Amino acid sequence: MYVVALRRVRRFIAWGSKAVLKTLLVLVIAEGVLWATGHLYLWYYTKFAWKPADLSPGIRRILFIGESTVEGQRCDEGDFKGPFPAQLEAMLNRMSGRNEFSCINHGISGVTSAHMLRYIGKDLVDYAPEIVVLQAGMNMNMPSIFRLIRRAGWDIEVDSVVLAKLHRLRIVRFGKLFYEMGRAGDLDPIHYYEDLELENAENKANIQTVIDKIKKYGARVVICNYFKEGYANDILKGVVRENGLILCDNAAVFKEWQRRGVDRTIISSDGWHPNGNGYRLIACNLLKTFLEKDLVPYAVEPSKAERIKNLEAVLEGNLAAEI
């Protein structure tokens, strides 16, 4: 009896071990497939989705790097169409009276500040921009365990960092995506990790490195924050303050539209991204910032003060105002 029971236990252990190994193999393969798909996604954007930039002599190039808001998600909704870099380019060229400006849109939906750090150096060399507009910090990174421990010392508990790392596995995120879809909007996936300090620390470190590279290259940096306040805008305010950078404060504009109860006219149907009208506001706010900070040349009619006044009319609610 004892021998039979022992054999059964051994068989169960052997079966369980095989099942565990098979499950781990499937998870590793799934993680690898998601990793490869993500890199293929980025490769597609860099090779095909990004429009070729005008590298002609005499063209003043402005580089935009960021996430889905920079790319222009939902920009086909609303009375005005197009991502805000494209709308800004049209405004700048109309203002100059010729095709003097090229706004290079390198926004990619879903990317993190780690991805931006990966390609900013090549972008600076390839496009030689005079100005770089940066909007980042909303999408969360996968924290680097050793980097975080090295930066903050041994006061960070290793298990908390490991847990954060596991939570950022692609298979975990993929599973949580379906879970949240099943909850029919009860949870907000965008803010799922809002209180995770390790994530925010990694984002801020990456953004600071991106800024250092841009400043070393010699281009001007303009930080363009998000409509809605939160952890990302807090990070951006911090780097603006610490580096003495120029801030295009879109959150202040959106707050005023909220106060007047008309904010739904500039937000898309997904409830998060701006629509084409909202992107027009960002473009106008950027142009106003450029003019106030003398980032672009101005020697046309109407006067700079009059044009800024026209831009303020748009920001205050008259989207169709002449710029």
N, C-alpha and C positions, 0 to 999 in steps of 0.2 A: 504493500500500500504506500509506504513511504517513498519507495523508488519511483512508482508511477506518478505520485504527486510532484516529485522533484523533476521528473522529465517534463511534465506539463508546465511547470514554472519556467524551465529552461526554454521550452518552445515558445512560451508567451513572451519571454524576454527577447528571444531571437526575432520573433515576429514584430515586437514593438520597436526594436532597434532598426530593423529594415524599414518600418513605416516612418520612423523619425527621420532616417537618412533620406528616404524618398521625398518626404515633405520638405526637408531642407534643400534638397537638390532642386525641387520645383520652385521654391522661393528664390533661390539664387539665380536660377534661369530667368524667372519673372523680373527680378531686379535688374539683371543684365539687359533684358529686352527693353525695359522702360528707360534704362540709361542710354542705350543705343538709339532709341526713338527720340529721346530728348536732344541728343547730339545731332541727329539727322534733321530735327526741327530747326535747330540753330544754323546748321549748314545751309538749309533751304533758304532761310531768311537772308543770310549774308550773301548768297550767290544769286538768288532769283527775286526775292520779295522786295529788297531794298532797291529803290530807283537809282540809276547811275547819277552821280553828282557831276555838276558842271565844273570842270577843272580848268576852264579857260583863264588865261591871264586877265587880271583886272576884276574878276568876280570875287565878291566878298562872301565868304562861306561861314555859315553858322551851323554848328553840329548840335543835334538834339539826341540825347541818350536817356533811356528810361524804359518804362514798362508799357502796359496796355494803353494807358492814358496818352502817352506820347505817340504810340503807334496810331491811335485814333479809333479805338473800339467804339462802335455805335455812332460813328461820325456821319452816317447816312440818315440819321433821324434828326428832325427839326427843320427849320426854315433855311438855315445855313448848312452847308455840307463841307466835309473835309476835316482832316486832323489839324490841330492848331499850328504845327510847323508850316503846312501848306498854305493855310489862311494867312499866316504872318508873312510868308514869302510874297504872296500877292499884294499885301498891304505895303510892304517895303518897296517893291518894284514900282507900284503905282505912285508911291510917294516920291521916289527918285526920278520917275519919268522914263526909266529904261530898265532892262533886265540886269541890274547890278548885283542883286543878292541871290544866293542859293542857300535854302534851308534844307539841310541834309537830315532826314528823319531816320534815326537808327533806334527807334523804339520797338521792342519785341514783347508781345503778350507773354506773361508768365515768367519772365527772366528775373533774376535776383541781382543784387549788387555785386555778387561774386562773378556772375557772367559779364557784367559791364566792366569790371576790373580786368577781365581776361582779354577783351578786345579794344579797350580804350587806347592803348599804345599804338596799335596798328592804325586805328582811325585817325589819330592825330598826325601820323606820318603821311597817310594816304591822302587826306583831305585838307591839311593845313588850315584849319578853321581859325578865324579871328576871335570868335566867341563860342563857348560851349554852354549849352543850356542843359542842366541836369535835374532830373526828377527821379528819385529812387527812394527805397526804404519800405515800400508797401509789401512787396513780396518777400517772404521769409527765406533765409538761407539755412543750409545745413551746417550747424556749428562745427568748427574744427576743434576737436578735443584738446590736442596738444597746444594749439595756438592760444586757446582760452586759458588753459592752466598756466601757460608760460606768461601770458600777459597779466593775469590777475593774481598770480602767486598760488600757494597751496591752500588758500582759504576757501576756494571753490571745491565743493564736494565732488569727487570724481563720479560718483553714482548719478548725481543730478545731470552732469554733462553727458554721460553715457545714455541716460534716459532721453535727453533732448535729441541726441544723435539718432537713437532708435526711432523716435517719433518722426524723424525726417526721412526715413527710408522711403523710397518711391512706392514700394508695395503698401506701406502703411498709409501714405498720403492717398494713394489710389483707392484703398479700401474705405478711408474716411470720406472721400468724395462721394462714393456710392451710398455710404451711410447717411451723409447729410442730405443727399438727394431724396433718400427714402423718408427722411424726417420732414420733407415738404417745407423746407425753409425755417423750421423751428430753431435751427442753429445757424450761425453766421460763419461760413468757412473763412472769410477774409480776415476775421478777427480771432480765429481759433487759437492763435499763439500770441495774442496781444500782450499778455502779461509775462511773457517769457524773456527775462532779462538777457539771457545768453544770446538769444536771437537778435535782439536790438543792439547788443554790444558788437556782435559780428557785423551787422549791417553798417553801423557807424564807422567801424574800423575800415571796412571796404570802401565806403563813400569817401572817407578821409584820404585813403590812398589814391582813389580816382582823382580827387581834387588836387593832390600833390603832383600827380603826373601832368595834369592839365596846366597847372601853374608853372611847372618846370619847363614845359614846352613853350610857354609864353602867351597862351590864349587867355582871354578873360572868362571868368566863370560866373554864370548866373544861375542861382538856385530857384527852381520853379516848384512851389509846393502844391499840395493837393487841395481840392475844394473842401473836403471834410477833415476836420481836426482829428488827431489821433497820434498813435506812436510814431508813424512815419514823419508827420510834420514836426513832432517834437525833436526827432533826430536831425531833420533839416535845419530847424531853428538853431540847434546846438552848433552845427558845423558852420552856419552863417556867422554866428556870434564869435566863435573861436578863430575863424579865418578872415573875418572882416570882409565877407563876400556880399554881393548884391542879391537881394531877395525879391522875387516877383511874388507878392502875397495874394494868391488866388483864394485862400481861405477867408480872408477879410471881405473880399468881394462876395463870395458865396454866402457868408454870414449875413450880409446886408440884404441879399435877395431872400434869404430865409426869413428875416425879420419882417419883410413886406409880404411874405406868404406867396411869392411867385417863383420859388426855387424849382418847382416841378417842371417849369418851362425850359430849364437848362440841364436837366438830368434825364438820362436815357431810360428806356423801359426796363433795364436790368436793375435800376435803383441805385447803381453805384457810379458807373462811368458818366461823364458828360455826354450830351448829344451834340449835334452840330452847332446849336446855339451856344452851348456851354463852351465848346472849343473856340468859338468866336470871341467869347469873353476872355479866355486865356490868351488868345492871340493879341487882342486889344490891350490887355493888361501888360503883356510882354513888350509890345511896341511903346506903350506909355513909359515903362521902366527903362527901355533903351534910350528914349529921348531925354528923360529926366537925368539919366546918368551919362549922357553924351557918348553912348556906345556906338551909335551910327551917325554918319555925317548928315547935316541938315542945312540946306540952303535953297529951299523952295517955298512957294506960297501954298497955303497960308502960313503964317508965322508958326514957330514951334509952340508958342504958348496957346495959339488958337487951335492947333492940331491936338495938343494935349487936352484942351477943353472939350473937343469933339470926342476924344477917346473916353473921357470921363462920363460923357453923356451916354455912351454905350454901356459902360460899366454900371451906371446908375439905373439902367432899365430900357433905354431906347436902342434896341439892337440894330435897328435900321438906320441909325444916324450916320450921316456922311462923315467919313474919316479923313 
